Amino acid sequence: MKKISLLVLLAAALHSSAQFNAPWRGKKAAVVLTYDDAIDQHLDNALPLLDSLQLKATFYVTGFSPSMQKRLPQWRNVATRGHELGNHTMYHPCNGGAGREWVPADYDLTKYTVKRMVDETRATNVLLQALDGKTRRTFAYTCGDMKIGDVSFINELKPDFVAARAVRNQMRPIQNVDLYDVDCYMVAGHTGEQMIAWVKEAMAKNSLLVILFHGVGGGNGLDVSLPAHRQLLQYLKEVEQDIWVAPMIDVAEHIRDWQTRTAAAAAQQKKTDEDYKQMLAQLNIKATRPGPSGNPQAPNAANSDESKATQYTSLPDPLMLANGKKVTNANTWWKSRRPQIVEAFDREIYGRVPAKTPGVKWEVTATKDTMIGSIAAVEQQLVGHVDNSSYPQIKVDMQMSILKPKIATGAVPVVLEFGFVFPAGFRMPPPPAGTPVQKSWQEQVLEMGWAAAVLVPTSFQADNGAGLTEGIIGLVNKGQPRKPDDWGALRAWAWGASRAIDYFENDKSLDATNVAIEGLSRYGKAAVVAMAYEPRIKVGFIGSSGAGGLKILRRVFGEQVENLASSAEYHWFAGNFIKYAGPLTPNDLPVDAHQLLALCAPRPVFISVGSPTVEGQWIDARGMFLAGVHAGPVYRLLGKRDMGTTEFPPQETLIADGDIAFRQHSGGHTTGPNWQYFLPFAKRYFTKK
């Protein structure tokens, strides 16, 4: 069975809250074990079993309980073992009256004022902080009573607590959890099998399950037997690969963060959709064709059959002038043909950079000595302050870090990477079992005696359509929507690379005449765009750039123009690019990926891809190889060497005799395995100062 491309997972993660906001940290459900009232049986029966199984729980403490009065040091020890001491008030007030004659008159909640309840609860927090030193915790309503008269007293206490647990036998998915009215299942003589059934239901529903214990083996009228309690906890331990068991404070903070991210993602998507619609209106397009799915098992899966890929009859000739005449010399290329290709990319694909963009003032914000593997290095953190005097409402700061060899005899070459910063909660899929441990790319670069720089593209232009009226694009446009030929994010990120090189030119420890650029996935696209437009980049390392990068767009294989032109990815491009997903087609494009690579000529480019069985077919490795093949004539015209072959090579075969290199490694969506081949390739072209 084919594996889903890691590129697809990455793209989905960055564009869909459903991916990077995995509800329960990649598990099927969350279970919170809570123990109320601070009684001796919690210390004597529950705590030892929890600790033996390495399960963490929340103990909702009644501050003036007999057990607290007699065994305060042991209750302090509960927190040192990783459990939460939650607030269950000082005196455990409950609503008295019919059926609750057991409620003491002095602690009848119906006779409380809201102020008394708030003060008592906050006093309990002071006690608990003295025990565990913590200021963030959760609350449990006593007897499940949430109001004094008609007033919900928790409103005044929300600043004091992350969450509040009620008493109601329900479980909810993460998006429906009310953090100040958290449901729970109260145990009262239930068997182990009955409680395990709750857990199984929570897994089936992908929900939060909170379980409330009072007496454990005695000590309270609401009791659970020791065998039943043990049976449940042992089951939770057995299925811990599927269940997240944690104290309420940890789960509640996760829920809050998840809900906040989800709300932000929804608002961002709404703004993106609005921007996309206004661009369609500018283009007078009613609808676009949908793209295929990156999931090979989907009914509309992208084509991965090579026999169906080449439905085009020809590619635009990079050495044919617009008037039909052949380019036969370098002078005609530089003065006539190359500007024509640049104009087509500017107008129809990547967009035009404004004639005047604001200046950037770089500031070194931190410097420290560090070790990268066995290499002594100096690490610098930098911020590039973009001049926003023309529109102060938008502030743009660029983030970059540089690792330099601590010992160097002169200015050193620089490898500049476009670096990912993932959303909170995002986790990259683990590498396949048996994947060898590799040195980091930074360590390998430092071993060459070079510097390693990381520029964060999203620090100055967001990776979504909602951000097109912000960042550097929004700043130049003074917060207004783009015109159809305005630059998109890829071109903006490439602009950022140029501003980084500006800094390199003013740092005497760096050799700005020897700069390589590297990027993976969408940043592979940005890296080749940067190289095409920025002549100061000497060598390119283009990783799995796929469609919109070095994949031939006319090929019906993997990701398609329709995917790129959708509301998920259109922001990378000029608005005009959307036309080629309706009413035009990719065959109507005036240029294609081989011409983007030709714009890099005569400078060397190393094309890196992963295994089709690990990385997947979405990026179309052969489509990128063909870009290298069809850019060859331009390299030859300029006195350089092409790839030397037109036959797609076997996996892990290095093609690097010419000035266009290619290697498909056996790993996934990463450039990692190819760094050891790229660096010697780059060294061939770096000149010593």
Secondary structure as GFF3:
##gff-version 3
##sequence-region A 1 689
A	DSSP	alpha_helix	6	15	.	.	.	ID=ss1
A	DSSP	alpha_helix	17	20	.	.	.	ID=ss2
A	DSSP	beta_strand	29	36	.	.	.	ID=ss3
A	DSSP	alpha_helix	40	41	.	.	.	ID=ss4
A	DSSP	pi_helix	42	46	.	.	.	ID=ss5
A	DSSP	alpha_helix	47	53	.	.	.	ID=ss6
A	DSSP	beta_strand	58	61	.	.	.	ID=ss7
A	DSSP	alpha_helix	66	70	.	.	.	ID=ss8
A	DSSP	alpha_helix	72	80	.	.	.	ID=ss9
A	DSSP	beta_strand	84	87	.	.	.	ID=ss10
A	DSSP	three_ten_helix	105	107	.	.	.	ID=ss11
A	DSSP	three_ten_helix	109	111	.	.	.	ID=ss12
A	DSSP	alpha_helix	114	132	.	.	.	ID=ss13
A	DSSP	beta_strand	139	140	.	.	.	ID=ss14
A	DSSP	three_ten_helix	142	144	.	.	.	ID=ss15
A	DSSP	beta_strand	147	148	.	.	.	ID=ss16
A	DSSP	beta_strand	151	152	.	.	.	ID=ss17
A	DSSP	alpha_helix	154	157	.	.	.	ID=ss18
A	DSSP	three_ten_helix	158	160	.	.	.	ID=ss19
A	DSSP	beta_strand	164	165	.	.	.	ID=ss20
A	DSSP	beta_strand	172	173	.	.	.	ID=ss21
A	DSSP	three_ten_helix	174	176	.	.	.	ID=ss22
A	DSSP	beta_strand	185	186	.	.	.	ID=ss23
A	DSSP	alpha_helix	192	205	.	.	.	ID=ss24
A	DSSP	beta_strand	207	213	.	.	.	ID=ss25
A	DSSP	beta_strand	215	216	.	.	.	ID=ss26
A	DSSP	beta_strand	223	224	.	.	.	ID=ss27
A	DSSP	alpha_helix	226	238	.	.	.	ID=ss28
A	DSSP	beta_strand	243	245	.	.	.	ID=ss29
A	DSSP	alpha_helix	248	283	.	.	.	ID=ss30
A	DSSP	three_ten_helix	306	308	.	.	.	ID=ss31
A	DSSP	alpha_helix	330	332	.	.	.	ID=ss32
A	DSSP	pi_helix	333	337	.	.	.	ID=ss33
A	DSSP	alpha_helix	338	344	.	.	.	ID=ss34
A	DSSP	pi_helix	345	350	.	.	.	ID=ss35
A	DSSP	beta_strand	360	372	.	.	.	ID=ss36
A	DSSP	beta_strand	375	386	.	.	.	ID=ss37
A	DSSP	beta_strand	397	405	.	.	.	ID=ss38
A	DSSP	beta_strand	412	418	.	.	.	ID=ss39
A	DSSP	alpha_helix	441	447	.	.	.	ID=ss40
A	DSSP	beta_strand	451	456	.	.	.	ID=ss41
A	DSSP	three_ten_helix	457	459	.	.	.	ID=ss42
A	DSSP	three_ten_helix	465	469	.	.	.	ID=ss43
A	DSSP	alpha_helix	471	476	.	.	.	ID=ss44
A	DSSP	alpha_helix	489	505	.	.	.	ID=ss45
A	DSSP	beta_strand	510	520	.	.	.	ID=ss46
A	DSSP	alpha_helix	522	533	.	.	.	ID=ss47
A	DSSP	beta_strand	539	543	.	.	.	ID=ss48
A	DSSP	alpha_helix	561	564	.	.	.	ID=ss49
A	DSSP	three_ten_helix	570	572	.	.	.	ID=ss50
A	DSSP	three_ten_helix	575	581	.	.	.	ID=ss51
A	DSSP	three_ten_helix	586	588	.	.	.	ID=ss52
A	DSSP	alpha_helix	593	598	.	.	.	ID=ss53
A	DSSP	beta_strand	605	609	.	.	.	ID=ss54
A	DSSP	alpha_helix	621	637	.	.	.	ID=ss55
A	DSSP	beta_strand	660	664	.	.	.	ID=ss56
A	DSSP	three_ten_helix	672	674	.	.	.	ID=ss57
A	DSSP	alpha_helix	675	683	.	.	.	ID=ss58
###
